[in-house]
Amino acid sequence: MNDLILLSVDDHVIEPPDLFDRHLPAKYRDKAPKMHSMRGGQDSWTYEGMVLPNIALNAVVGRPREEYGVEPTAYNQLRAGTYDIKARIDDMNVNGVCSAICFPTFPQFAGTLFVNSKDKEAAKAIVSAYNDWHIHEWAGAAPGRIIPLAILPLWDINACVEEARRVARLGVHTVTFPDVPAKKGLPSIHTDYWDPLWKVMSDNKMVISTHIGSGMSAPYISPESPIDSWITTMPMSIANAAADWMFSPVFVKFPELKIALSEGGIGWIPYLLERADFTFNHHRAWTHSNFGGLKPSDIFFRNFITCFIDDIFGLKSLDFLNTDMVTWECDYPHSDTVWPYCPEDLWKSIKHLPKETIDKITHLNTMREFSFDPFSALGGRENCTVGALRAQATHVDTQPRGGLGGMNPSKNDGHPVTSGEVMKMFAV
């Protein structure tokens, strides 16, 4: 276990209050999102008259599990590793994690907050400033530790292409994108609208990182439904988007382009592919699906990167997956992470596998597909292992901290927390 090398393809950053201070041109400063301390000590971003209700979105790492449902509403309720890069590296070290991709929080997972901006010129500058902060201050402060991720001005295809080219020159090899852009009022992936972007990304070996809930959120069955049912099905809710991308023309036109199903899990995938191939073989005479001589599963195996946090069934079903495209994730700082015990938890699930397979899914696949080399940046493979990183973190306090406060849907009377109670916490 101590010799594992862990690269996470899905973590998250809580943006610091000074995010736009150094990278946004002066003429746009008054248009930028701003951090305000509200009544009751709540910290909130404001943008174009909107008050964003929750700065941290489930960033409950480091709390006792009894308080996971308490959504932090202020920086002083958060573990510092959520927003401070030095503290984040400490938390990665104590968890044995070498490198990680960090999705946005207040701009939403795919940067879709800015799609409906009133001032589109300012919004383009804000998107670029966000990327510059992420590249130079977040990832740049710790070479080899953070895999840089960019957002795009999704409302303008020409601006998307320009920004993708710009961040590619800065060494970015993945861009976050909505799992179902049409749900955000954007053109469908079944049109040719996005083709110029796909070409730039394909030419520059940039991965589409599409996070669950970034376009089409997992549905709440009813306000009275226990939130447990939503949490249970949330990862596999990306199956709808996966099928849509698989049957789209995107990967027939751009066979080198890759898409990552971030935070999606893997256990459900074998049946999806079985069903997709059945659908193709049984119905194509009237549906006219055409993959240029390939099956849907061939497209999936070639173009789709999958990831998991804890998926014993999926790891026992690797014969039905492409082991060259399976990756691991930590999900720090959200409530599904098992920080600081990710190595122990993962080892139980993978120790039966051949070492070659373990190396692929823990780091080699991620290094190859995201064009990222921590070994060179950190002075060799031996410095990237769980054991080596934890040796640097003996000073890090991992004891759970309770009573920090925040939005709490629980009545503390044994009553099951419902979907409706949780939804109220995120109402704008």
Solvent accessible surface area in square Angstrom, and as a share of the most:
residue,aa,sasa,rsa
1,M,62,0.28
2,N,90,0.46
3,D,83,0.43
4,L,10,0.05
5,I,1,0.00
6,L,0,0.00
7,L,0,0.00
8,S,0,0.00
9,V,3,0.02
10,D,0,0.00
11,D,2,0.01
12,H,0,0.00
13,V,0,0.00
14,I,1,0.01
15,E,1,0.00
16,P,18,0.11
17,P,67,0.42
18,D,52,0.27
19,L,0,0.00
20,F,10,0.04
21,D,81,0.42
22,R,130,0.47
23,H,48,0.22
24,L,3,0.01
25,P,67,0.42
26,A,79,0.61
27,K,144,0.61
28,Y,27,0.10
29,R,106,0.39
30,D,103,0.54
31,K,89,0.38
32,A,9,0.07
33,P,5,0.03
34,K,82,0.35
35,M,40,0.18
36,H,80,0.36
37,S,91,0.59
38,M,72,0.32
39,R,234,0.85
40,G,89,0.85
41,G,47,0.45
42,Q,44,0.20
43,D,19,0.10
44,S,0,0.00
45,W,3,0.01
46,T,27,0.16
47,Y,5,0.02
48,E,55,0.24
49,G,82,0.79
50,M,72,0.32
51,V,64,0.37
52,L,18,0.09
53,P,27,0.17
54,N,15,0.08
55,I,1,0.01
56,A,0,0.00
57,L,56,0.28
58,N,35,0.18
59,A,1,0.01
60,V,0,0.00
61,V,7,0.04
62,G,17,0.16
63,R,9,0.03
64,P,34,0.21
65,R,182,0.66
66,E,156,0.70
67,E,43,0.19
68,Y,55,0.21
69,G,36,0.35
70,V,11,0.06
71,E,11,0.05
72,P,0,0.00
73,T,12,0.07
74,A,3,0.02
75,Y,26,0.10
76,N,123,0.63
77,Q,25,0.11
78,L,8,0.04
79,R,41,0.15
80,A,44,0.34
81,G,1,0.01
82,T,0,0.00
83,Y,56,0.21
84,D,58,0.30
85,I,33,0.17
86,K,149,0.63
87,A,23,0.18
88,R,0,0.00
89,I,27,0.14
90,D,30,0.15
91,D,4,0.02
92,M,8,0.04
93,N,7,0.04
94,V,23,0.13
95,N,2,0.01
96,G,0,0.00
97,V,2,0.01
98,C,0,0.00
99,S,0,0.00
100,A,0,0.00
101,I,0,0.00
102,C,0,0.00
103,F,0,0.00
104,P,2,0.01
105,T,8,0.04
106,F,11,0.05
107,P,0,0.00
108,Q,75,0.34
109,F,30,0.12
110,A,0,0.00
111,G,1,0.01
112,T,9,0.05
113,L,16,0.08
114,F,0,0.00
115,V,13,0.08
116,N,127,0.65
117,S,3,0.02
118,K,169,0.72
119,D,45,0.23
120,K,76,0.32
121,E,109,0.49
122,A,2,0.01
123,A,0,0.00
124,K,72,0.31
125,A,17,0.13
126,I,0,0.00
127,V,1,0.00
128,S,30,0.19
129,A,1,0.01
130,Y,2,0.01
131,N,0,0.00
132,D,24,0.12
133,W,6,0.02
134,H,2,0.01
135,I,15,0.07
136,H,92,0.41
137,E,47,0.21
138,W,5,0.02
139,A,9,0.07
140,G,38,0.36
141,A,61,0.47
142,A,11,0.09
143,P,89,0.56
144,G,8,0.07
145,R,13,0.05
146,I,3,0.02
147,I,3,0.01
148,P,19,0.12
149,L,3,0.02
150,A,1,0.00
151,I,1,0.01
152,L,1,0.00
153,P,4,0.02
154,L,0,0.00
155,W,43,0.15
156,D,36,0.19
157,I,26,0.13
158,N,116,0.60
159,A,11,0.09
160,C,0,0.00
161,V,15,0.09
162,E,123,0.55
163,E,10,0.05
164,A,0,0.00
165,R,126,0.46
166,R,59,0.22
167,V,0,0.00
168,A,19,0.15
169,R,182,0.66
170,L,72,0.36
171,G,37,0.36
172,V,0,0.00
173,H,51,0.23
174,T,0,0.00
175,V,0,0.00
176,T,0,0.00
177,F,2,0.01
178,P,0,0.00
179,D,3,0.02
180,V,22,0.13
181,P,3,0.02
182,A,55,0.42
183,K,126,0.53
184,K,70,0.29
185,G,72,0.70
186,L,15,0.07
187,P,46,0.29
188,S,33,0.22
189,I,4,0.02
190,H,85,0.38
191,T,63,0.37
192,D,100,0.52
193,Y,64,0.24
194,W,0,0.00
195,D,29,0.15
196,P,66,0.42
197,L,0,0.00
198,W,1,0.00
199,K,113,0.48
200,V,8,0.05
201,M,2,0.01
202,S,26,0.17
203,D,98,0.51
204,N,57,0.29
205,K,105,0.44
206,M,3,0.01
207,V,2,0.01
208,I,0,0.00
209,S,1,0.01
210,T,0,0.00
211,H,2,0.01
212,I,8,0.04
213,G,30,0.29
214,S,4,0.03
215,G,9,0.08
216,M,55,0.25
217,S,74,0.48
218,A,7,0.06
219,P,98,0.62
220,Y,66,0.25
221,I,140,0.71
222,S,38,0.25
223,P,76,0.48
224,E,127,0.57
225,S,15,0.10
226,P,62,0.39
227,I,21,0.11
228,D,89,0.46
229,S,49,0.31
230,W,53,0.19
231,I,81,0.41
232,T,91,0.53
233,T,67,0.39
234,M,34,0.15
235,P,35,0.22
236,M,88,0.39
237,S,23,0.15
238,I,2,0.01
239,A,23,0.18
240,N,99,0.51
241,A,0,0.00
242,A,0,0.00
243,A,30,0.23
244,D,52,0.27
245,W,0,0.00
246,M,1,0.00
247,F,66,0.28
248,S,4,0.02
249,P,47,0.29
250,V,3,0.01
251,F,1,0.00
252,V,68,0.39
253,K,91,0.39
254,F,30,0.13
255,P,58,0.36
256,E,129,0.58
257,L,1,0.01
258,K,41,0.18
259,I,0,0.00
260,A,3,0.03
261,L,2,0.01
262,S,1,0.01
263,E,11,0.05
264,G,0,0.00
265,G,15,0.14
266,I,0,0.00
267,G,19,0.18
268,W,41,0.14
269,I,0,0.00
270,P,23,0.14
271,Y,141,0.54
272,L,28,0.14
273,L,8,0.04
274,E,118,0.53
275,R,115,0.42
276,A,6,0.05
277,D,23,0.12
278,F,97,0.40
279,T,41,0.24
280,F,13,0.05
281,N,87,0.45
282,H,122,0.54
283,H,52,0.23
284,R,113,0.41
285,A,93,0.72
286,W,177,0.62
287,T,57,0.33
288,H,148,0.66
289,S,34,0.22
290,N,117,0.60
291,F,9,0.04
292,G,65,0.63
293,G,81,0.78
294,L,59,0.29
295,K,81,0.34
296,P,0,0.00
297,S,8,0.05
298,D,43,0.22
299,I,2,0.01
300,F,4,0.02
301,F,64,0.27
302,R,86,0.31
303,N,0,0.00
304,F,2,0.01
305,I,1,0.00
306,T,4,0.02
307,C,2,0.01
308,F,1,0.00
309,I,29,0.15
310,D,84,0.43
311,D,21,0.11
312,I,96,0.49
313,F,137,0.57
314,G,0,0.00
315,L,2,0.01
316,K,148,0.63
317,S,10,0.06
318,L,16,0.08
319,D,141,0.73
320,F,132,0.55
321,L,16,0.08
322,N,46,0.23
323,T,35,0.20
324,D,54,0.28
325,M,11,0.05
326,V,2,0.01
327,T,0,0.00
328,W,4,0.01
329,E,1,0.01
330,C,3,0.02
331,D,1,0.00
332,Y,6,0.02
333,P,0,0.00
334,H,13,0.06
335,S,36,0.23
336,D,54,0.28
337,T,9,0.05
338,V,42,0.24
339,W,20,0.07
340,P,13,0.08
341,Y,132,0.50
342,C,3,0.02
343,P,0,0.00
344,E,63,0.28
345,D,30,0.16
346,L,5,0.02
347,W,80,0.28
348,K,136,0.58
349,S,5,0.03
350,I,0,0.00
351,K,118,0.50
352,H,105,0.47
353,L,25,0.12
354,P,86,0.54
355,K,127,0.54
356,E,122,0.55
357,T,22,0.13
358,I,12,0.06
359,D,23,0.12
360,K,46,0.20
361,I,0,0.00
362,T,1,0.00
363,H,3,0.01
364,L,74,0.37
365,N,0,0.00
366,T,0,0.00
367,M,29,0.13
368,R,106,0.39
369,E,8,0.04
370,F,2,0.01
371,S,46,0.30
372,F,30,0.12
373,D,70,0.36
374,P,0,0.00
375,F,41,0.17
376,S,89,0.58
377,A,54,0.42
378,L,44,0.22
379,G,53,0.51
380,G,21,0.20
381,R,80,0.29
382,E,114,0.51
383,N,57,0.29
384,C,0,0.00
385,T,13,0.08
386,V,0,0.00
387,G,27,0.26
388,A,31,0.24
389,L,2,0.01
390,R,52,0.19
391,A,74,0.57
392,Q,101,0.45
393,A,3,0.02
394,T,123,0.71
395,H,123,0.55
396,V,24,0.14
397,D,94,0.49
398,T,35,0.20
399,Q,126,0.56
400,P,84,0.53
401,R,124,0.45
402,G,44,0.42
403,G,69,0.66
404,L,38,0.19
405,G,34,0.32
406,G,33,0.32
407,M,44,0.19
408,N,75,0.38
409,P,20,0.12
410,S,42,0.27
411,K,108,0.46
412,N,128,0.66
413,D,98,0.51
414,G,77,0.74
415,H,82,0.37
416,P,80,0.51
417,V,32,0.19
418,T,20,0.12
419,S,1,0.01
420,G,11,0.11
421,E,35,0.16
422,V,20,0.12
423,M,75,0.33
424,K,159,0.67
425,M,19,0.09
426,F,62,0.26
427,A,70,0.54
428,V,131,0.76
